């Protein structure tokens, strides 16, 4: 079900997108007249743009004015308590408490809009309903831009199916391209061409569900596209200075290039354009970037109109679906035999059948989770004889330590064959196994430094698990939407 908050295109179904586009399309006549027949002077929109913006900010403002709404706005964090260290959560609570009906948020903190939506909904004693709209959060999402992009394509091509679209530029950091690609996967017959230099390729997670017919570094690959979506290189987000120099001026769409492409091609750009759109095509009718920007007003009128007339549908966090612990087996251990590779322990936890050479990785996981302190006594034994793993295994013995089930289940998620044996110092061994968790909550910090969970102490990490125990699991941060494999979370490249 489509929630009232507009957070991410990853949340939407085909029906959700079609519904939101119909709202935007219905507002075109009213946007042209700069007025809507029903005015809403009792409604308040707060436009908090803590990251620079021209088109998104101004089109939201004009959309709110067209609807007759009252407006409170911020341009930049300067002059706000964010500069004093106030959390994004408390900023959201303050804005909700001051009577906002809609909170449009742009921030460099990835996952911030989703987090704020939850915070406002769950604020104790808060009766005021506030709809949160994501105006762009770092490299993560720009869902309202996606809607105006789709509306532009629909108007100009007359369809959203059966066409070929190329994306060119900084596909590693361009949130507009990522958001649009996630939406396009719902439409049949859409073929995708990706053009970017090495080091700025589209992340793998955004390729899922797409019909990608080619990837290239050459503009020639775009010659048969119906639509070409051009993006600027986000130099402020490219950390490598050598790569920054290499990509500057890499792709320039000029008349010479354009004339080698399909004669009916449409050139889109989310703007601002730096140098990638040459002056000699600024008035070419095939360049529709400015019409594209104009569609931002009716689309955002539609989004702002919903809180004035529709029922509020809250956002919900994913929930764990099963108990973690299973197969607890208790054994008598009074007659334990000495083991030549290590000294048995009386009280603590033994993690056995670790893949050979991976025990240090397990230690890192436990330390990252906060379960294991760096100086806690332990025995780490590698490459001992075993019936598993071609005759070898690692063993980890942790003195006087009981590993919480949530952490133990997460370790087993990445190492399915391990056994976790707890010794409670009463002559028994409790062997534990765990169900495959669907979520990993508050175990690891998110490796993405820009994630809201690394900026707000109230925001606890939630990773959604994809894949199964036959393959290397992938964890997706619920807030910043980054995908992380085992080696990313542990700092290891062991396979």
N, C-alpha and C positions, 0 to 999 in steps of 0.2 A: 504494500500500500504506500502511495506517495505521501511522505510526511509534509507537514506545513513548512518545515525548514528546507531551504535550498542550499545544500552543502557540497554535494559531489555528483558528477555524472555517473559514477560507479554505483550509485544508489538506485538509478532509474531503470525501468523497463521501457520497452518500445511504446507501450500505452501511456506511460508517464510523459515521455518526450512529446508524443503527438498531442497530448492534452495541453502541455505547457506552450507548445508552438501555436495551438489554436487560440489560446488566450492572447499571445503576442500579436498574432495576425488580426484578431478582432479589434485590437487597439490602434491599428494603423490609421484609420480615419480620425480618431480622436487625437492621436499624436500630431497629425498634420494640422488639426485645428487648435492644437495646444490647449485642449480642454476636454473634459469628460462630462457627460450629461449628468451623472450623479456625483456631487462633490462631497468630500469627506473631511470637513474642517475639524472634526473631533478626533481625527486620527493623527498620530505623530510618527514620523520616520526619523530615526537617528542614522546619519551617514558617517561612520567612523572609518576614515581612510588613513590608517597609520603607516601606509606605504604610498609613495607617489602615484597619482592617477590623474588622468585628464578625462578621457572618454567615459570610463565607467562611473567616475564620480559625477561628472556633469550630466550624463544621461540619467542616472538615478535621481539626481536633483530635479531635472526637468520633468521626469516622469512623476515624481511626487507633487510638483507644482501643478501639473496638468490634472492631477486627481484632487487638487485642493487640500492636500495634507499639510500639516505643520511640519517644519523641518528644523532639526538641530544637527550641526555637522562639525566634523573635525578633519582638518587637513594636516596630517603629520602628527607624531606623538608629542612634539614640542608644545608646551603649555598644558599638558595633561599629567596626571599622577603616574602614568607609565614611566615618565622620565625620573620619577623618584623611586622606582622599583615596584610600583603597584602591579599585582598580577593581572593577567588578562581576565581571569575569573572574577576578580573584584571589580574590574572595569565593567564587565557585563552585568554584574549585580547592581552596580550604581546606575547604569543606563536603564535597566529594567525598572528600578525603583523610582526613576524620575519620569515615568509615564510613557515609555516608548511602546508603540505597537509593532514596529518593525525595526530591526537592528541590522543594518547593512555593514558588514565588517570586511575591511581589507587589512591584511597583516603579513609580515614576513614570517610569522610563527606558523609553521605548517601543522595543520590539524586544529588550529585555533578556533575557527568557526564551529566545528563539530563539538569541541570541548565547551565552548561558551553556550551553545544550545542546550547541552545537558545541564550545565551549571544553573542557568536561568530556570529551566524546567523544575529542577530539584531544590531550588532555594526554599528553605523552610519558611512557611507562612506567606510565601509569595503568591498572591492571587492573580496578579496581572499576567496575561498571556502575551508573550513576545515571540514574534517570528524572526528567526535569524536567517539572513541571506548572505552567502559567501561572495564577496566581491574580489576574491583572489587571495590565496594563502601561500606565499612563497613560491616554490616550484611545484606545488601540489595540484591545485585545482582552480578553475575559473568557469564554473558552470553557467553563469548568466551570459558569458561571452559565447559559450557553445550554443546556447539557444539562439542568439542573434546570428551566429554563423550558419546554423541549420536553416533558419528562416530565410536568410539570404540565398542559400543554395536552392531551397524550395521555390522561392519566387522566380529566380533566374532560370533554373533548369526545368521547373514545373514538376519536380519529383525529388525524392530522397532515396530512390533505389536505382540500381542499374546504371551506374556512372563510374568513371575512373577519376580518382583524386590523388594528386601528388602533394607531398609535404616536403618543404625544403628549408634548410637553415639549421638552427640550434634545436634539435629534437630531444636532446638530453635535459635541457633546462626550460624549455618552452611549455608552460602549463596550458596555454591555449590549445596547442596541438594535441597534447596528451588528453585533455578533457574531450575534445572533439572526436578523437579516435575512439575513445571509450563509448561514446554515443553512437558512432557510425557502425559499430559491430552489431547493432540491432537491426540494421537495414540490409535487405537481400540485394545481391548483385553489386555491392560496392567493392571496387578493386582499388588497392592502395599502392602507391609508389613512394618510397622514402629516399630522400637525397640529403646527405649530411656528411661532413668530414669525419674521419676517425677521431674518436674522443668525444663526439657530440651526437652519437647515434641514439635512436629511440630506445629507452629501456625495455627489456624483454616483457615486462608485465603488461605494457600497453599494446603489444602485438597479439595478445591472446584474443582469439575469436575473430581476427581480421583476415581477409584474403589479400595478403601482401604478394604482389606479383613480381616485384623487384626492389632491391636496395642498391644504391649506387652513391658515388661521390660526384657524378657528372650531371649537369643540367640537361644533357641530351636525353637522359632517362625519362624526362617529363614531356617529351614531344607529343605523346598521344593521349594526354590527360584532358578531361573535360574541365576540371578545376585544378588550379595550383594554389596551394595555401603556403604563402611565403612568411617566414618568421625571421626576426632579427637575431643576431648572436647576443646572448645575454652575458656580456662581458663582465658585468658585476657579479655573476654567479659562476664564472669559469675560474677556478683556482690556479690552474697551471699557467704561468706567465708565457711560456713558449706557445702553448695552444692558443692563448688569447691573441698573440701576435699573428699566428698562422691563419686564424679564421677571419680576422678583420678584412673586410672587403672581398671575402671568398666568393660570394655569390651576388652578382648584380644583375637584376632583370631589366634589360634595356630593349630598345626596339630591335636590335640585331638578334638577340636571344628570342624575343617574343615571336619574331617572324619565322623562326624555325619550328615553332610549335603548332599545334592544331589551330586553325584559323578561328575557331569558335571558342577557344579556351577562355576561361574566366580566371582572373588573377585576384586572389583574396589576400588580405593582410590584416592581422588584429590591431596593428598600429600600437605604438609609434614606429614609423619607418625611419631608419637612420641613413643607410646608403644603398640598401638592397633593392629599392625601387628607384630606377634612374629617372632624372627629370624629363627625358624624351618620351616617356610613356605615361606621365601624370595625367594627361588628357585623353589617353587612349580609352575607348569605350569598353575594352576588355578588362581594364583595371576597375574593379568594383569595390575596392577597399573602403572608399568613402561612403558609398551606399550601404555597405556592410555596417559601418559605424552608425549611420543614421537609424538603422533598424534596432539599435540599442534602446532607443526611447520607447517604442511600442512594446518590445519584449519586457522591459523593466516596468512599464505601466501595468502589464498583465500580472507580473509577479507581486507588485505592490497592491494591486486591486484585490488579490486573494484574501489578505488579512482583513479587508474591509467587509467582505461578504461571506466568507467561507468558514466552516467549522475547523477548529484547530486539531491537528493530528500530531501527537508528540513523536519525537524520535526515541528509539529504545536501543540500549546497548545489547550486543550479542550475549547470549547466556550459555554457560556450560551445560551440556545436555546429559551428562552421566557422572556418577560418582567416580572419582579417580582411582581409589584403591580397589584392587581385586586380588583374588587368589592368594590370600594370606595363609601361609602354611607354617605351622609351628613344629619345630623339631627339638628333641632332646640333644643337648650337645655336651653332656658331662664327660664323654669319653673321646673328646677331640684329640686327634693324633697330631703330633708336631709336623709342621710343614717346613721343608728345608729352605724354601725361598723367602719366607718371612715369619715373624713371630705372631702367632694368633693373638687376638685381643679378646678381652673379657667383656668390655662395655663399649658400644659404639656401633658403627656401620661398616660393613664390607661390601664394596661394589665389585662384583666378580664378572668374568666373561666380557671384559672390555676389549674391543678390537685392538690387536697389538699395535703399540705406538700411540694410542689415543688417550691414555690415562691423564697426560698433562692437559689435554683438551677438556676432559671431564673436570679436572681441578679448576680450570679457568671458568667453566660454567658455574660451578658451585661458588667460586669467589665472586663472580659477577652478580649472582643472585643474592649475595650477602649471607648465605648459609654457612660458608666456610671462610674463616678469617685466615689471612695469609700466614700467620705464625702458629696456627693450631697444629699440634702433633699429628703426623700421618705417616703411613708407609706407602710408597708408590713403587710397585714392582712391575716391571715391563718384560715382555717376551718370555713368559714362563710357559711350560708345556700345557697344552690344552687339546681337547678333542674338537674344539671349534676353531675357526679361522686358520685352517691348514696347520693345526697343531700348536698354535701359539696364542697367547692372550695376555692382557694386562690385568692387574688386581690393585684396587685402592682400598686401604684400611684407614678408617677415620676414628681416632680414639675419642670416646666420651661425646659422640655427636649423633643425634638423631636427625635425619633429613626429613623435612616436611613433605607430605605426600605431593603437593603441587609441584615442588621442585624436583622430587624424585621422578614423577611422571614425565616432566619435561626432559630430564636427562635420558630417560628411556625412550622418549619420542625420537631422539637423534641416534640412540644406540639400542635398537630393539632387542638384542640378544642378551643384554646385561641382566644380572640378577642383583637385587638389592637386599642384603641380609642384615637385619637389625639384631643386635645382641644386647638385651636389656639387663645383663649382669645377674641373671637368675638361673643360669644353666640351660637356657633355651636359645634357639635361633628362630627368628620370625622372617621367613622368606616372603618378599612382596613382589607382586606384579601389578601393572597398572593398565587401565583402559587407554585407548588412544585419545588424548585430549583434543577437543575442538578449539579450545582457547588456552592461551598461556597468559595468566594474569599476574602482574606484580612480581614477576620472577626476574626478568632481565630489564635493564634500561634500554631504551630505543637507541640504536647506533646512530640515528640521524640527529645531528646536533641541533637542527632547526625544529625538531618535533616539539610540540607543546608540552609533552611529558618531561622534556629537559629544560623547560622554562617556567613551569608552574608546579610548585611542590604538591599541590592538591591533585594534579593529574597523574593517575597511575597507569602504567603501561598495560595495554591489552593487545595481544597478538592473536590474529585469527589464523588457524592452521589449515593449510591446503596440502593436497597430496595424501599419501598413505604410507604405511610402514614398509612397503616394498620399495619405496623411492625415498630420496632425501627430502624431508619435509621442508616446506617453505612457510615462513611466518610473515604475515602482513600486519603492519601496525594499524590498528583500528582508527587512529587519529590522522597520522600523516600519510598513510596508505603506501608506505615504502615496503617492498618485499625484501626479506632477509633470509638467506640460507644459513646453515649451521656455521660455516666458516666466518661469516660476517658477524654473527653474534658472539663467537668465541675468540675471534682474532686469529683463527688457525686456518691454514689452507690444506689441512690433511684431508684426503679423500677416502 
